[in-house]
Every structure is written in structure tokens, then in C-alpha cells.
Amino acid sequence: MTELVTPDLRWYDSWAATLAEFGADYPHGSGCPPEGLPRDRAGCAAFVADLLRYGDAAADLPEGRVHCDYFWIADGPEMIGFLALRHRLNDYLLREGGHIGYSVRPSRRREGHALRALELALPRAADLGIDAVLLTCDEDNLGSRLVIEKAGGVLEDIRVGKRRYWITTRH
């Protein structure tokens, strides 16, 4: 059963396997810096601490970054993906990134995990006072497009190669 879990070192083995499966592809929603991460346990522990800091509304963040709840998508004992819920939008996120980013490891795609994870994130967005979340996907990413539309996404427009959808968080 798909669930959102708080990043934690106890998921290290699945986390490392998930990152390895992404290979050179960037795992959206992960919080991973584009240059990658150390793949050892100590690197994971430091990464988890940084992710948790971003969720603390009182934490000072680097310029251009916003507070964000990072989750790992799990299916039972296996960590299979990432989801980021940004607390607000800056100019870049409004144009390209959106409130929510997610990715599921390649071997676990097309099983409904991305849709379920997105649905689980919407109540948390509402709790943050976000009435509608922005999600974006590349124009040619049919999988994400279908996930967003199944979750109630309404296409606003297409900018810089990104389809921009809004989903109401309160029904």
C-alpha cells in the first residue's frame, strides 16, 4: 500500500537502491542537489537532516529556496520514490516547478503509486493553507500528465515546455 513517510535513515537500503535505479536521471521531488549525493549511510544521514530542516518554517534557508515538506514514497517496507510539497511559490516555482514534485523509481512505475502519493499530499497542502496547488510536467511526459489529470488537475497553460496544472486542495 502506497504511503508517504518522513525521510529517515532506517530507509537507507531502499533509498540507495532507488537512487541507483534512477541512474543519471534526476529524481524530481527528492531534494537531491543536481550534482548528486554521496551514496553511503553517512551521506544519507546528512541528507535526511537537511530535508527535515526545510520543513521547519522557522529555519533559515539559502536564498531562492522555499520551505518544503519532503516525503519518501513507500510501498510496505520498500522506499520507491520521492515527493516534495513546497509551502509557497517563488518566481521559478510559479513558472516551472510548482508546489508539488514527485518521482517513482522506474521499476515501480505504472502501478498507481504516483497518483496515490499525490492524493495523500493534497490534505497536507490544505493544512498549510494552500487552497490550490500548482503541478507542472514536461509537455512530453504522458505519465505525469495522466497522474495530474486523474488527481483533478486543470490545465492552465504551457510555458517553457511545461504543462501547468492547478488542483484544488479543499473539496
BELFENKA-V70570 format. One line per field, one symbol per residue. psi: psi as a letter, one per 30 degrees, with the letter a starting at -180 (. if undefined). Layout:
psi: ???
This chain:
psi: kklklkkkffgeeeeeeeeeefbfkkjkffgkkffalkgleeeeeeeeeeeeeffjffkkllkfllkkjklkkljbgkkfalkkjkflkaeeeeeeelekklkkkefglgggeeeeeeeffeeeeeffgjfkkkkllkegieeeeeeeefggkkkeakkhgkkjkkkkfk.
